[in-house]
Amino acid sequence: MPHDSHANRRRGAQIVVLSLVMLVAAPAHGRVEQAKILKREPPGVMRCGVTVLVDDRSCPRGQIKRVIGGCILAGPGPRVAGPGRQRSCVPR
């Protein structure tokens, strides 16, 4: 039985560590990292849901362009293209 107790404690510790990692990472998911303001939109494909700010002066004064990467919708059958990049002007 001591072996089972040790294994249970180890498993419990792993769950606690994983929970803490998820707790810390969850608030950051979907947020804009303010340190990354680009001069141009990134070329090529952006990962699904990745958000960047682009200061290309295409938005009115006091606003900046927010670009969110598009997603490919997976399901039964062939992949279906979802919405492309989403662009909007947001307050700085």
Order of alpha helices (4+ residues) and beta strands (2+ residues): alpha-beta-beta-beta-beta-beta-beta
